[in-house]
């Protein structure tokens, strides 16, 4: 039968000091795979009886149960007199107060055929109780899963985060804790990256200080995002690794790329109501006397924002007004609490014209909450980037509201649509004090 069955007149399971299932018979399953079923199957269990099936795998393995037949009668009110319970004991071979109970199943609160359950570690307990009914019966199969088969070919980007990068030519990616359940409240990001350096690609660089710094290598069929430099130089290198024969396209196919570029003296397209302070390098102001509701975004959004930015978004309301800000999209690269030691890009709000050190920085997984409200009619947002990371920035809405209305929880944010080994090098050089903006109408 593929398993070993041992019965004991007493099986002691201690929870909170009390003995439960003390009269249950016990079955131990130790082989790598097999079947299990209730006593006398396909006939039902003769009540009153209860059984504890202990699936005991070697260390570094998981237990998977697959049910084929599950017949347990309906409950009496909210109480299941006859039931099935599945316990997960990740650190021991017995059930205690810390053992995870998936649930108690009976009647409508049951499950159908081909239902799988997987343990967190190498022990799983199945409890079958037939107290009064003569219709309890189950059967199914089990197998022990090797943990090493569920290792992802990815790199963790930072400690205590759930961000990974996959850059191998091929591999596998599993959810955290696989094959066990994914952890609760998880926001998991996989960044898959082609090995562009091994094929034809376009490498982009910008001037950072006195050196050229790589933004990204682009390859494949996906159109690259728009690019923008913080200074007056941006370079593109077209690197050809393939031979002429493998590059021959079909007659109906396009091949290669087309780019459009512009030299700018500002940070590109911004909302028409924006007031730009030309005396500052990157300053956008929004005044409620011009428009009470609107949207804003990072320079070059939805493309990569420039490096070494120090931008201010200043909101001026009338007396008695506050401003409420809501982000529809937020991709500002950073780690942890966005401290200076992590070299993170970040967004920081201030109720004053100076830095408000009591407010939190936002970056990476530390995203802004649903809505951020000012304390008065003045609000300032600082967007600062470094010379290392690239992200696609943010897009959000602002609304000036009366303080009395906001205290009555009547604030409704407006919605708006998002703004619409041969190397060839193209160096785009603008006048000093200008920026280079670039996008790709055609990419194949």
Secondary structure, DSSP 4 states (H G I P E B T S, - for coil): --S-----S---EEETTEEESTT-EEEEE-SSEEEEE-TTTTSPP-SSEEEEEEEEPPTTEEEEEEEEEEE-PPPBTTB-SSEEEEEE-TT-SS--TT-EEEEEEBTTB---TTEEEE-SSSEEEEEEEESS-S--EEEEEEEEEEGGGG--S-EESSTTS-EEEE-SSS-----TTTTSPPPTT---EEEE---GGGSSEEEEEEEETTEEEEEEEE-SSSPPPPEE-SSSEEEEEEEE-S-TTTT---TT---SEEEEEEEESS-S---TTPEE-TTSSSEEEEETTT-SEEEEE-TTTTSPPPSS-EEEEEEE--TTEEEEEEEEEEE----TT--GGGT--EEEEESSSS--TTSPEEBTTB---S-EE-SSSEEEEEEE--SS----EEEEEEEEEEHHHHHTT-------PPP--EEEEEEEEPPTT-EEEEEEEEE-
